[in-house]
């Protein structure tokens, strides 16, 4: 069975609504730097192996990140 990984639901993700600077709060709390955001206002993406800690899910105010 595959280990769960963080997945960004792009239809729900609106970084400009989450923080005044457009920086994703979930990216800010990801200690392992699994989530990346190329520019403020753009949605983040999972670029490497996620440890499924759940910190990003708790930090996302729009419920745009899930473990799948």
Backbone bond lengths (Angstrom), bond angles and torsions (degrees), N, CA, C in turn:
res aa  C-N    CA-C-N  psi(-1)  N-CA   C-N-CA  omega(-1)  CA-C   N-CA-C  phi
1 X - - - 1.444 - - 1.531 109.21 -
2 X 1.318 116.14 136.30 1.465 121.55 -178.88 1.524 110.53 -74.44
3 X 1.309 114.99 144.09 1.464 121.54 177.62 1.530 109.24 -74.08
4 X 1.338 118.50 140.33 1.464 119.45 178.54 1.528 111.13 -64.62
5 X 1.305 115.40 152.25 1.457 122.15 178.65 1.525 109.23 -139.04
6 X 1.305 116.91 152.78 1.467 121.06 177.72 1.519 109.72 -66.50
7 X 1.312 115.13 136.79 1.454 121.89 178.89 1.519 108.59 -131.66
8 X 1.332 117.07 129.50 1.458 121.94 177.93 1.525 108.69 -87.02
9 X 1.318 116.26 128.69 1.462 121.86 176.43 1.527 106.00 -95.71
10 X 1.315 115.27 99.34 1.459 121.74 -169.24 1.521 113.47 -64.15
11 X 1.329 118.24 -27.67 1.470 120.26 177.80 1.521 112.26 -65.25
12 X 1.321 116.88 -28.28 1.469 121.77 -179.16 1.526 112.87 -94.31
13 X 1.305 117.57 -21.81 1.463 122.30 -172.05 1.525 111.69 -77.49
14 X 1.320 115.87 119.09 1.471 123.18 179.10 1.534 108.40 -139.96
15 X 1.334 118.05 80.85 1.466 120.46 -175.60 1.524 114.28 -56.01
16 X 1.324 117.99 -29.93 1.471 119.90 178.67 1.525 111.96 -65.92
17 X 1.329 117.35 -23.85 1.458 121.10 177.77 1.529 111.90 -86.94
18 X 1.313 117.08 -19.23 1.467 121.86 -176.41 1.520 113.71 -83.08
19 X 1.314 115.52 -36.04 1.462 119.05 -176.94 1.527 109.62 -148.56
20 X 1.316 116.88 149.85 1.470 120.50 -177.36 1.529 114.07 -62.32
21 X 1.340 116.71 -27.47 1.467 119.30 -179.02 1.523 113.20 -92.16
22 X 1.352 117.52 -0.40 1.455 120.91 179.02 1.512 114.30 77.52
23 X 1.338 116.34 4.79 1.470 119.80 178.37 1.518 109.03 -88.23
24 X 1.296 115.66 131.25 1.458 122.86 -177.06 1.527 110.91 -65.01
25 X 1.338 118.18 124.00 1.465 119.84 178.83 1.529 112.94 -64.76
26 X 1.324 117.61 -27.51 1.463 120.33 178.54 1.527 111.15 -68.33
27 X 1.329 116.94 -37.44 1.466 121.13 177.30 1.527 109.57 -63.94
28 X 1.321 116.47 -39.16 1.466 120.95 -178.00 1.526 112.52 -62.65
29 X 1.349 118.51 -31.64 1.462 120.93 -176.38 1.522 113.80 -95.45
30 X 1.312 118.33 -6.61 1.468 121.01 -178.09 1.531 109.42 -75.11
31 X 1.333 115.35 99.69 1.468 120.87 -176.29 1.525 113.10 -64.74
32 X 1.308 117.41 -31.13 1.462 121.40 -178.29 1.526 112.19 -88.29
33 X 1.316 117.20 -0.34 1.478 123.07 178.22 1.532 111.81 58.71
34 X 1.328 115.26 39.54 1.458 121.72 177.83 1.524 110.24 -76.44
35 X 1.327 116.15 -38.28 1.463 121.16 177.40 1.515 109.52 -87.40
36 X 1.308 116.54 137.21 1.467 122.78 177.23 1.521 108.81 -126.78
37 X 1.302 115.50 149.23 1.464 122.74 173.99 1.522 106.39 -133.34
38 X 1.322 116.64 117.67 1.461 120.40 -174.69 1.521 113.18 -69.43
39 X 1.328 116.90 -36.39 1.462 120.84 -178.98 1.523 109.11 -152.43
40 X 1.331 117.90 150.86 1.461 119.96 176.59 1.530 110.69 -54.61
41 X 1.329 115.53 138.98 1.454 120.99 179.64 1.513 114.12 91.44
42 X 1.327 117.09 -18.27 1.467 120.92 177.95 1.528 109.12 -89.64
43 X 1.325 117.12 148.17 1.465 118.53 177.96 1.527 111.10 -69.55
44 X 1.331 116.08 150.51 1.458 119.47 176.84 1.522 110.84 -77.53
45 X 1.318 115.39 170.06 1.458 121.25 176.00 1.518 108.64 -144.46
46 X 1.316 115.42 154.71 1.460 121.66 177.63 1.523 106.75 -88.22
47 X 1.333 116.76 119.15 1.459 119.05 -173.94 1.525 114.24 -109.55
48 X 1.311 118.02 -10.80 1.457 120.86 -179.52 1.521 109.57 -147.73
49 X 1.300 117.74 -176.90 1.451 122.97 -175.28 1.527 112.34 -60.95
50 X 1.306 116.20 119.09 1.465 123.28 179.53 1.524 109.42 -84.72
51 X 1.332 116.27 138.93 1.465 120.91 179.21 1.521 112.54 -91.00
52 X 1.332 117.46 -1.44 1.469 123.64 177.65 1.527 112.32 59.48
53 X 1.320 116.82 40.10 1.470 120.20 -179.83 1.533 111.78 -75.32
54 X 1.337 117.38 -27.24 1.458 121.37 177.78 1.516 115.56 90.22
55 X 1.328 118.44 -2.85 1.466 120.47 -179.37 1.528 111.98 -59.45
56 X 1.319 116.58 -39.88 1.464 120.23 -178.65 1.527 111.16 -67.09
57 X 1.323 116.86 -35.35 1.463 120.72 179.32 1.521 110.20 -64.45
58 X 1.320 116.25 -43.87 1.464 120.72 178.77 1.523 111.81 -65.37
59 X 1.318 118.10 -32.96 1.463 122.25 -176.25 1.524 113.50 -81.14
60 X 1.320 117.88 -18.43 1.466 121.22 -175.97 1.526 110.51 -82.51
61 X 1.337 118.15 111.42 1.461 120.38 -177.78 1.524 114.03 -73.81
62 X 1.320 118.33 -13.87 1.459 120.96 -178.25 1.536 113.04 -104.48
63 X 1.338 116.95 9.45 1.463 121.52 -178.36 1.523 112.11 51.90
64 X 1.307 115.37 43.58 1.458 121.27 -177.69 1.516 113.53 -97.25
65 X 1.343 116.93 6.15 1.456 120.86 178.26 1.523 107.91 -128.68
66 X 1.324 115.43 133.13 1.456 121.70 178.67 1.518 109.37 -133.77
67 X 1.315 115.67 158.74 1.459 120.55 170.50 1.514 107.30 -93.17
68 X 1.306 116.55 126.39 1.472 121.73 178.94 1.500 109.44 -131.02
